[in-house]
């Protein structure tokens, strides 16, 4: 029995087991997501971090069954939402899950919102599909949702088109759409990346208030470790399509056991750093997912790597309760100040 299986339970809200996604391209097979497993409970906020191209978004799109087929294919795994495997549902059944039970906010609302439909129509569409509301009921609920996310004169703004909203307001509208049917889990895929710092802070505060008010679970996908520290209870660190470290935020930030996690944390500026302090940088380049190395994917960039690392991929094993790490040399890894 693996360390993951030992902590797994049918009582979890969400169980992701051995999720594996590939893309079959003209250049070869892209190993986008490589057998990741984790669990979530009601009200949890999980941060998913890692550099661009590490599989963060693809893993979420796989859960939502939004991978383009072809070239993509979910090769293996289970995504159990209250014990129901989403990967085995028909497309029609999955349409009733998306939005109603599992909702997703995308990175760029300008491309996620349909430019030729009003914002109100796009929110009302989900309400009528999943909640069976009439036009009048859906419009009233859509107004309430826009007010909830802080858009002034919400009843009038329903008839506006996405281009008439600012970037921050479009993102708020996307959040309203994601919340419209009271999903059990809200997936937010880097929703503040394109916004300025002030609007980012407002969106973060909004999400925290709504989480506490509605009691939903949140998966927050980002490359910003500072955001995760202020929002999530647990964090999954991904590298080259694999889950390499997972655990409570305070434990991982205070005592990272994977060299990649330690490097990410060491690259963050700290307010107490003296002037002229140089930030740590991870040497080398991210691996090509068309040709992953045989052993640990981080081994070519790792200062702790030994011969075993280049030939045998490590599995997630516990270091402390709830803190799992995939590293053969995890006991040697030191926090980079």
RATAQUI-V632071 format. One record per backbone hydrogen bond with DSSP energy under -1.0 kcal/mol. CO is the residue of the C=O (numbers start at 1). NH is the residue of the N-H. E is the energy in kcal/mol with one decimal. If there is no record, write none. Layout:
co/nh/e
CO/NH/E
CO/NH/E
//
This chain:
co/nh/e
2/6/-2.0
3/7/-1.1
9/12/-1.5
13/82/-2.8
14/40/-2.3
15/80/-3.1
16/38/-1.8
17/78/-2.1
19/35/-1.0
19/36/-1.8
20/75/-1.6
20/76/-1.4
21/33/-2.0
22/73/-2.2
23/30/-3.2
28/25/-2.4
30/23/-1.7
30/32/-1.6
33/21/-1.8
36/19/-2.5
38/16/-3.1
40/13/-1.2
40/14/-2.2
41/44/-1.9
44/218/-2.6
45/233/-2.3
45/234/-1.7
46/220/-3.1
47/236/-3.3
48/222/-2.5
49/238/-2.9
51/54/-1.5
54/241/-2.0
55/59/-2.2
56/60/-1.3
57/61/-2.8
58/62/-2.1
59/63/-1.7
60/64/-2.0
61/66/-3.1
68/72/-2.5
71/24/-2.6
73/22/-2.7
76/20/-2.1
78/17/-2.8
79/86/-3.0
80/15/-2.2
81/84/-1.5
84/81/-2.6
85/88/-1.3
90/94/-2.4
91/95/-1.7
94/98/-2.5
97/101/-3.0
97/102/-2.0
101/184/-1.2
101/185/-1.8
102/99/-2.4
103/187/-3.3
105/189/-3.0
108/112/-1.4
109/113/-2.5
114/117/-1.3
118/122/-1.8
119/123/-1.8
120/124/-2.8
121/125/-2.1
123/127/-1.3
124/128/-2.5
125/129/-2.0
126/130/-3.0
127/131/-1.6
127/133/-1.2
134/138/-2.9
135/139/-2.3
136/140/-2.0
137/141/-2.3
138/142/-2.6
139/143/-2.2
140/144/-2.0
141/145/-2.3
142/146/-2.3
143/147/-2.1
144/148/-2.0
145/149/-1.7
146/151/-2.6
147/150/-1.4
153/156/-1.0
153/157/-1.8
154/158/-1.1
156/159/-1.1
157/160/-1.8
158/120/-2.5
160/119/-2.8
161/164/-2.3
162/165/-1.7
166/170/-2.6
167/171/-2.0
168/172/-1.9
169/173/-2.4
170/174/-2.2
171/175/-2.1
172/176/-2.6
173/177/-2.3
174/178/-2.4
175/179/-2.1
179/182/-2.3
184/217/-2.5
185/103/-2.3
186/219/-2.4
187/105/-3.2
188/190/-1.1
188/221/-3.0
190/193/-1.1
192/195/-1.4
196/200/-2.7
197/201/-2.2
198/202/-1.7
199/203/-2.6
200/204/-2.6
201/205/-2.4
202/206/-2.3
203/207/-2.6
204/208/-2.3
205/209/-2.3
206/210/-2.6
207/211/-2.6
208/212/-2.3
209/213/-2.1
210/214/-3.1
211/215/-2.4
217/186/-2.6
218/46/-3.0
219/188/-3.1
220/48/-2.6
221/190/-2.5
224/228/-1.4
225/229/-2.0
226/230/-1.2
228/232/-2.3
233/249/-2.7
234/47/-2.9
235/247/-1.6
236/49/-2.7
237/244/-2.5
237/245/-1.2
239/242/-1.9
241/34/-3.5
242/239/-2.5
244/326/-2.9
245/237/-3.2
246/324/-2.8
247/235/-2.5
248/252/-2.5
249/253/-2.9
250/254/-1.8
251/255/-2.1
258/262/-2.6
259/263/-2.1
260/264/-2.5
261/265/-2.5
262/266/-2.1
263/267/-1.0
265/268/-1.2
266/280/-1.6
270/273/-1.7
274/277/-1.7
288/291/-2.0
289/31/-2.5
296/299/-1.3
298/301/-1.9
299/302/-1.3
306/309/-1.2
307/310/-1.1
308/311/-1.4
308/312/-2.1
309/296/-3.0
317/325/-2.7
320/323/-2.5
323/319/-2.6
323/320/-1.0
324/246/-2.4
325/317/-2.3
329/332/-1.9
//
